[in-house]
Amino acid sequence: MLERVGRGAARHHWWVIGAWVLAAVVLIAVAGAGHGRTKDVFTIPGTQSQRAVDVLSRDFPQANDATAQVVFRSPSGPLTAPASAAVVGQAVARLEKVPGVVTVTNPTSPLFADTLAPDHSIGYASVVFSQSATQLPHDTFRRLEAAVAPATAGGIQVRLGGSVVDVLNQPTSAISQNADKIGLAIAVIILLVALGSVVSMLVPISLALFALTCSSLLLQILEAHVTVGTVAPVLGTMIGLGVGIDYSLFIVSRHRQNLDEGMAPDEAAGRALATSGSAVLFAALTVCIALCGLALIRIPYVTTLGFSAALFVLVTVLAALTLLPAMLGLLGHHIFAWSLPRVGSNGASSGRLAGRWAAEVGRRPIIFCVASLVVLLALASPLLHIQLGFPSDSSAPASTTQHQAYELIGRGFGPGANGPLLLVVSLPHAPQADPGTQADLGRLAAAVARTPGVQSVSRPLVNPAGTVAVAQITPRTSPTDPATTALVRRLRDTVVPAATGTGTIRADQVLVGGATATAIDLTDLIQARLFPFIAGVILGAFVLLTMVFRSLFVPFKAAVMNLLSIGAAYGVIVAIFQWGWGKQVIGLEQAVPIVAFVPVMMFAILFGLSMDYEVFLLSRIREDYDRTGDSHTSVVNGLAATARVITAAALIMISVFLAFVTNPSPTVKMIGLGMAAAVFIDATIVRMILVPATMELAGRINWWCPRWLDRILPHINIDPPQPPPRPTEPGSPEAAPAPPETVPVG
């Protein structure tokens, strides 16, 4: 089927190219008419924090509105001094006029004494909006900055923080905005060396950019209808660019080889799709299955990230299987135009070098196997101390206003003031009408205030209907401190049940919520579901590889090696981000916890991507083994035949992923560096050492499969057999036999 698709697209290239261009134009029009944008909404069904949000949204929406914090600091005296109080009052009056603002507190007013630090040098105004942060106009942050200008002009240091500022003031830099261009520039150089001609290099680059554009437009359309996280476009660009170039590289390499063997352009494109295209399709489906498997985590935000990334992969592989052969048919033999000298010989020498290396590993398999395992386990060892969580404004770049606001709040009110908790109580009776309920509410607040780790508890506020009360709990520790997590659990499991055992308020009517509690619940949920998710993905990949290679050892080895390479990558990000080793090199200003959903996303992406190289390498080894029956020779020949193209593909992936480390967001840095480290480890230690060493040790066991299992397993053939030789004209010399079919890696 793929061969027919490839031939047809190559022969009717203008129709196929025209259809893709028309689709792109339609996407541009539809995306331009929409008004969607990314937003981070963490809903966690079944958790206390989510139930608290639901209760407040239904019965006390004012307590759930979006807020910004305007932090004032007087460098030369108390904020309550007449001159300082006057300019702060002017700023507060201007803040009240910002569109969407409902109320603004004034730290210099006696009514809001709790918003003034004990030394009176630091205070903050809470700016409450009538809409969520994601629904506010894009210029709201600029209006807030303009509103506080009188205080700044009066010598008061003013910094902005809170959820509204986090959403509307995303830090960027010139380098981070050009991360995809940096990755592209490096990919151009690698492709020139790998393919040997300028035109051949331009084909994968052009296809990847076109597919990336279509994918981004589709995601932009979806943003108007579903909630898409802010990380999704960056993650999609990272993955789409990498797989787009890689998939095209494999197909173009095979197409060029077919042309060298004398095939016509349309036939060469068809055979390239039937061989390399089959493997590309299999690899892409594996990536998509792993990404969609994130739905098993049952967290909408993480599920949406997985679906968004899978969208980029699907569009890319669809373009690779239709648009790419059309481009190859259009170019014909011009694919070799503007060739570079001596690249072919370099490719041959790289294959010979890989073959000699595989033979060397095969002579001492135990030594190489043990040495590589020691290195991988050493790299993975920091994983034992991983601390999952979510970065706060303290991890934002020091130049941002939200980071500076965070520091000022911590200095004036304690670190816990940056992540207060909410005590949400569903009341059986209105307190003003029932003295018993009023007393029970006071007892509960007092018990919480006495809890170790609690700095203060505000006076409970009751909604007009008298059905819900809300109090703010300020911990003594910062939002990312493990002690804060322990406090939340202590309040829920011990303090609240003990304080509500005999009164009118039941324990199940009391919820501990807030943004900090939401982050804790999300982290706990991911930790609880991470290993079942990993086990499900590994089991699915094991079954697929068993059907492809008719072997039990090969899928088992692939699963173990993928776990080792991904585990080593986890260890690298723990050492750099959590422990702070070499953090300055990647532009990280301080150590941060590992963002809870990053290990899950990394596993889904990397397990799928590593299958690319696994399939390409093992199918070539299996082909040679079927022909020779010699396990050692098949490993050496397979590694020699695939080394150049797999190395080029891995280098492209690494360069694309590393380019995104320039992004100021610690989350994006974490994903980019972690995936680059995993691909590097997979392409070097795993593919060049562990694969030949373990396959040499296993010998014929590599391809053993019980007969009963072979009979019941469906057959999946990703490398179709060589077509019969073309008939010759009567009286013409007998055509030379065609060379044996090779693995779909060019």
TAVEN-V217678 format. One record per backbone hydrogen bond with DSSP energy under -0.5 kcal/mol. NH is the residue of the N-H (numbers start at 0). CO is the residue of the C=O. If there is no record, write none. Layout:
nh=NH co=CO
nh=NH co=CO
This chain:
nh=4 co=0
nh=5 co=1
nh=6 co=2
nh=7 co=3
nh=8 co=4
nh=9 co=5
nh=10 co=6
nh=11 co=7
nh=12 co=9
nh=15 co=11
nh=16 co=12
nh=17 co=13
nh=18 co=14
nh=19 co=15
nh=20 co=16
nh=21 co=17
nh=22 co=18
nh=23 co=19
nh=24 co=20
nh=25 co=21
nh=26 co=22
nh=27 co=23
nh=28 co=24
nh=29 co=25
nh=30 co=26
nh=31 co=27
nh=32 co=28
nh=33 co=29
nh=36 co=222
nh=38 co=227
nh=40 co=38
nh=41 co=39
nh=42 co=40
nh=46 co=43
nh=50 co=46
nh=51 co=47
nh=52 co=48
nh=53 co=49
nh=54 co=50
nh=55 co=51
nh=56 co=52
nh=57 co=53
nh=58 co=54
nh=59 co=54
nh=59 co=55
nh=62 co=59
nh=63 co=60
nh=64 co=61
nh=65 co=130
nh=67 co=126
nh=68 co=160
nh=69 co=67
nh=69 co=124
nh=70 co=68
nh=70 co=158
nh=71 co=122
nh=72 co=156
nh=73 co=120
nh=74 co=72
nh=74 co=154
nh=76 co=73
nh=78 co=119
nh=80 co=77
nh=84 co=80
nh=85 co=81
nh=86 co=82
nh=87 co=83
nh=88 co=84
nh=89 co=85
nh=90 co=86
nh=91 co=87
nh=92 co=88
nh=93 co=89
nh=94 co=90
nh=95 co=91
nh=96 co=93
nh=97 co=94
nh=100 co=97
nh=101 co=127
nh=102 co=127
nh=104 co=125
nh=106 co=104
nh=108 co=105
nh=111 co=108
nh=112 co=109
nh=114 co=111
nh=115 co=112
nh=116 co=121
nh=117 co=411
nh=119 co=116
nh=122 co=71
nh=123 co=114
nh=124 co=69
nh=126 co=67
nh=126 co=124
nh=127 co=102
nh=127 co=125
nh=128 co=65
nh=129 co=99
nh=134 co=131
nh=135 co=131
nh=135 co=132
nh=139 co=136
nh=142 co=138
nh=143 co=139
nh=144 co=140
nh=145 co=141
nh=146 co=142
nh=147 co=143
nh=148 co=145
nh=149 co=146
nh=150 co=147
nh=151 co=147
nh=152 co=148
nh=153 co=149
nh=154 co=151
nh=155 co=150
nh=156 co=72
nh=158 co=70
nh=160 co=68
nh=163 co=66
nh=165 co=161
nh=166 co=162
nh=167 co=163
nh=168 co=164
nh=176 co=172
nh=177 co=173
nh=177 co=174
nh=178 co=175
nh=181 co=177
nh=182 co=178
nh=183 co=179
nh=184 co=180
nh=185 co=181
nh=186 co=182
nh=187 co=183
nh=188 co=184
nh=189 co=185
nh=190 co=186
nh=191 co=187
nh=192 co=188
nh=193 co=189
nh=194 co=190
nh=195 co=190
nh=195 co=191
nh=197 co=337
nh=198 co=336
nh=199 co=334
nh=200 co=196
nh=201 co=197
nh=202 co=198
nh=203 co=199
nh=204 co=200
nh=205 co=201
nh=206 co=202
nh=207 co=203
nh=208 co=204
nh=209 co=205
nh=210 co=206
nh=211 co=207
nh=212 co=208
nh=213 co=209
nh=214 co=210
nh=215 co=211
nh=216 co=212
nh=217 co=213
nh=218 co=214
nh=219 co=215
nh=220 co=216
nh=221 co=217
nh=222 co=218
nh=223 co=219
nh=223 co=220
nh=224 co=221
nh=225 co=221
nh=227 co=225
nh=231 co=228
nh=233 co=229
nh=234 co=230
nh=235 co=231
nh=236 co=232
nh=237 co=233
nh=238 co=234
nh=239 co=235
nh=240 co=236
nh=241 co=237
nh=242 co=238
nh=243 co=239
nh=244 co=240
nh=245 co=241
nh=246 co=242
nh=247 co=243
nh=248 co=244
nh=249 co=245
nh=250 co=246
nh=251 co=247
nh=252 co=248
nh=253 co=249
nh=254 co=250
nh=255 co=251
nh=256 co=252
nh=257 co=253
nh=258 co=254
nh=259 co=255
nh=260 co=256
nh=261 co=258
nh=262 co=257
nh=267 co=263
nh=268 co=264
nh=269 co=265
nh=270 co=266
nh=271 co=267
nh=272 co=268
nh=273 co=269
nh=274 co=270
nh=275 co=271
nh=276 co=271
nh=277 co=272
nh=278 co=274
nh=279 co=275
nh=280 co=276
nh=281 co=277
nh=282 co=278
nh=283 co=279
nh=284 co=280
nh=285 co=281
nh=286 co=282
nh=287 co=283
nh=288 co=284
nh=289 co=285
nh=290 co=286
nh=291 co=287
nh=292 co=288
nh=293 co=290
nh=294 co=291
nh=295 co=292
nh=296 co=293
nh=297 co=294
nh=299 co=42
nh=302 co=298
nh=303 co=299
nh=304 co=300
nh=305 co=301
nh=306 co=302
nh=307 co=303
nh=308 co=304
nh=309 co=305
nh=310 co=306
nh=311 co=307
nh=312 co=308
nh=313 co=309
nh=314 co=310
nh=315 co=311
nh=316 co=312
nh=317 co=313
nh=318 co=314
nh=319 co=315
nh=320 co=316
nh=321 co=317
nh=321 co=318
nh=322 co=318
nh=323 co=318
nh=325 co=321
nh=326 co=322
nh=327 co=323
nh=328 co=324
nh=329 co=325
nh=330 co=326
nh=331 co=327
nh=333 co=330
nh=334 co=331
nh=335 co=332
nh=336 co=333
nh=339 co=195
nh=342 co=339
nh=345 co=341
nh=346 co=342
nh=347 co=343
nh=348 co=344
nh=349 co=345
nh=350 co=346
nh=351 co=347
nh=352 co=348
nh=353 co=349
nh=354 co=350
nh=355 co=351
nh=356 co=352
nh=357 co=353
nh=358 co=354
nh=359 co=355
nh=360 co=356
nh=361 co=357
nh=362 co=358
nh=363 co=359
nh=364 co=361
nh=367 co=363
nh=368 co=364
nh=369 co=365
nh=370 co=366
nh=371 co=367
nh=372 co=368
nh=373 co=369
nh=374 co=370
nh=375 co=371
nh=376 co=372
nh=377 co=373
nh=378 co=374
nh=379 co=375
nh=380 co=376
nh=382 co=379
nh=383 co=380
nh=384 co=381
nh=385 co=382
nh=387 co=385
nh=388 co=593
nh=394 co=391
nh=395 co=392
nh=399 co=396
nh=403 co=399
nh=404 co=400
nh=405 co=401
nh=406 co=402
nh=407 co=403
nh=408 co=404
nh=409 co=405
nh=410 co=406
nh=411 co=407
nh=412 co=408
nh=413 co=408
nh=413 co=409
nh=416 co=413
nh=417 co=414
nh=418 co=415
nh=419 co=416
nh=420 co=472
nh=421 co=512
nh=422 co=470
nh=423 co=421
nh=423 co=510
nh=424 co=422
nh=424 co=468
nh=425 co=508
nh=426 co=424
nh=426 co=466
nh=432 co=429
nh=433 co=429
nh=437 co=433
nh=438 co=434
nh=439 co=435
nh=440 co=436
nh=441 co=437
nh=442 co=438
nh=443 co=439
nh=444 co=440
nh=445 co=441
nh=446 co=442
nh=447 co=443
nh=448 co=444
nh=449 co=445
nh=450 co=446
nh=450 co=447
nh=453 co=450
nh=454 co=452
nh=454 co=473
nh=455 co=473
nh=457 co=471
nh=460 co=469
nh=462 co=467
nh=465 co=462
nh=468 co=424
nh=469 co=460
nh=470 co=422
nh=472 co=420
nh=472 co=470
nh=473 co=455
nh=473 co=471
nh=474 co=415
nh=474 co=472
nh=475 co=452
nh=480 co=477
nh=483 co=480
nh=484 co=480
nh=485 co=481
nh=486 co=482
nh=487 co=483
nh=488 co=484
nh=489 co=485
nh=490 co=486
nh=491 co=487
nh=492 co=488
nh=493 co=489
nh=494 co=489
nh=495 co=490
nh=497 co=493
nh=498 co=494
nh=499 co=495
nh=500 co=497
nh=505 co=503
nh=508 co=505
nh=509 co=506
nh=510 co=423
nh=512 co=421
nh=512 co=510
nh=515 co=419
nh=517 co=513
nh=518 co=514
nh=519 co=515
nh=520 co=516
nh=521 co=517
nh=522 co=518
nh=523 co=519
nh=524 co=520
nh=525 co=521
nh=526 co=522
nh=527 co=523
nh=528 co=524
nh=529 co=525
nh=530 co=526
nh=532 co=528
nh=533 co=529
nh=534 co=530
nh=535 co=531
nh=536 co=532
nh=537 co=533
nh=538 co=534
nh=539 co=535
nh=540 co=536
nh=541 co=537
nh=542 co=538
nh=543 co=539
nh=544 co=540
nh=545 co=541
nh=546 co=542
nh=547 co=543
nh=548 co=544
nh=549 co=545
nh=551 co=703
nh=553 co=701
nh=555 co=551
nh=556 co=552
nh=557 co=553
nh=558 co=554
nh=559 co=555
nh=560 co=556
nh=561 co=557
nh=562 co=558
nh=563 co=559
nh=564 co=560
nh=565 co=561
nh=566 co=562
nh=567 co=563
nh=568 co=564
nh=569 co=565
nh=570 co=566
nh=571 co=567
nh=572 co=568
nh=573 co=569
nh=574 co=570
nh=575 co=571
nh=576 co=572
nh=577 co=572
nh=577 co=573
nh=578 co=573
nh=580 co=574
nh=581 co=579
nh=582 co=579
nh=584 co=581
nh=585 co=581
nh=585 co=582
nh=586 co=583
nh=587 co=582
nh=588 co=586
nh=591 co=576
nh=593 co=386
nh=594 co=592
nh=595 co=388
nh=597 co=594
nh=598 co=594
nh=600 co=596
nh=601 co=597
nh=602 co=598
nh=603 co=599
nh=604 co=600
nh=605 co=601
nh=606 co=602
nh=607 co=603
nh=608 co=604
nh=609 co=605
nh=610 co=606
nh=610 co=607
nh=611 co=607
nh=611 co=608
nh=612 co=608
nh=613 co=609
nh=614 co=610
nh=615 co=611
nh=616 co=612
nh=617 co=613
nh=618 co=614
nh=619 co=615
nh=620 co=616
nh=621 co=617
nh=622 co=618
nh=623 co=619
nh=624 co=620
nh=625 co=621
nh=626 co=622
nh=627 co=623
nh=628 co=624
nh=630 co=628
nh=633 co=629
nh=634 co=630
nh=635 co=631
nh=636 co=632
nh=637 co=633
nh=638 co=634
nh=639 co=635
nh=640 co=636
nh=641 co=637
nh=642 co=638
nh=645 co=641
nh=646 co=642
nh=647 co=643
nh=648 co=644
nh=649 co=645
nh=650 co=646
nh=651 co=647
nh=652 co=648
nh=653 co=649
nh=654 co=650
nh=655 co=651
nh=656 co=652
nh=657 co=653
nh=658 co=654
nh=659 co=655
nh=659 co=656
nh=660 co=657
nh=661 co=658
nh=662 co=659
nh=668 co=664
nh=669 co=665
nh=670 co=666
nh=671 co=667
nh=672 co=668
nh=673 co=669
nh=674 co=670
nh=675 co=671
nh=676 co=672
nh=677 co=673
nh=678 co=674
nh=679 co=675
nh=680 co=676
nh=681 co=677
nh=682 co=678
nh=683 co=679
nh=684 co=680
nh=685 co=680
nh=686 co=681
nh=687 co=683
nh=688 co=684
nh=689 co=684
nh=690 co=685
nh=692 co=688
nh=693 co=689
nh=694 co=690
nh=695 co=691
nh=696 co=692
nh=697 co=693
nh=698 co=694
nh=700 co=697
nh=701 co=698
nh=702 co=699
nh=703 co=700
nh=709 co=705
nh=710 co=706
nh=711 co=707
nh=712 co=708
nh=715 co=546
nh=717 co=715
nh=719 co=273
nh=731 co=728
nh=744 co=742
nh=745 co=742
